[in-house]
């Protein structure tokens, strides 16, 4: 197995080890709304969502765990990691991962 970055082999052999500090550093550099970030988003209940499915952000709004939402919307495509139904048809939010 080889680990290739930008066309250059940077490691080879049977396994590649990535340090926890490298993962933490990379994760810490992700900004809100960027690819790889997570967000709690409110979604339009007229749209069907399921765990693991990906959707454009046209029916999503920045939110919080109380199911309140802001008028601003994120950009990009998001994958649903967790769904919450607040008990009313108009109060749904979930944990989304931005994938593009």
C-alpha positions in Angstrom: 0.0 0.0 0.0 1.2 3.5 -0.8 0.0 6.9 0.4 0.2 9.3 -2.5 -0.3 13.1 -2.1 -0.4 15.3 -5.1 1.2 12.6 -7.2 4.1 12.0 -4.8 4.4 8.8 -2.8 4.8 10.0 0.8 4.6 6.6 2.5 4.6 2.9 1.4 4.4 -0.5 3.0 1.8 -2.6 4.6 0.1 0.1 6.6 0.1 3.8 7.1 -0.2 5.4 10.5 -1.7 8.8 11.0 -1.1 10.4 14.4 -4.0 11.7 16.5 -2.3 15.1 16.6 -2.4 15.3 12.8 -6.1 14.4 12.8 -6.8 16.9 15.5 -4.9 19.7 13.8 -6.7 19.0 10.5 -10.1 19.0 12.2 -9.4 22.2 14.1 -8.8 24.0 10.9 -12.3 23.3 9.5 -14.5 26.4 9.7 -18.2 26.5 10.2 -20.0 25.6 7.0 -16.9 24.3 5.2 -16.7 20.8 3.6 -16.1 18.4 6.5 -17.9 20.5 9.0 -21.0 19.4 11.0 -24.1 21.6 11.6 -27.4 21.4 13.3 -29.9 22.5 10.5 -33.6 23.0 10.5 -35.2 21.5 7.3 -38.4 22.1 5.4 -40.8 19.3 6.3 -42.1 19.3 2.7 -38.9 17.5 1.8 -38.3 13.8 2.5 -35.0 13.1 4.4 -33.5 9.9 5.6 -30.3 9.0 7.6 -27.3 8.9 5.3 -29.0 10.7 2.4 -27.4 13.8 0.8 -29.3 17.0 0.0 -28.7 20.4 -1.4 -29.2 23.2 1.1 -32.1 25.0 -0.6 -34.6 23.7 2.1 -32.2 24.0 5.1 -31.6 26.7 7.6 -29.0 27.2 10.4 -30.6 26.0 13.6 -30.1 24.9 17.2 -31.3 22.0 19.3 -34.5 23.8 20.3 -35.5 23.7 16.6 -35.5 27.4 16.2 -34.0 28.5 12.9 -32.3 31.6 11.4 -33.3 33.1 8.1 -29.9 32.4 6.7 -29.2 29.2 4.8 -25.9 27.2 4.4 -24.5 26.5 1.0 -23.4 23.2 -0.4 -24.5 19.6 -0.1 -25.1 18.0 3.3 -25.4 14.4 4.5 -27.9 13.6 7.3 -26.2 12.0 10.3 -29.0 12.3 12.8 -32.7 13.4 12.7 -34.8 14.9 15.4 -38.6 15.5 15.3 -39.5 18.1 17.9 -43.0 16.7 18.1 -44.6 19.1 15.6 -44.5 18.8 11.9 -42.9 22.2 11.5 -40.1 21.6 14.1 -37.6 19.2 12.7 -33.8 19.5 12.7 -30.8 17.2 12.3 -27.1 16.9 12.5 -25.7 17.3 9.0 -22.2 16.8 7.6 -21.2 19.0 4.6 -19.8 16.8 1.8 -19.4 19.3 -1.0 
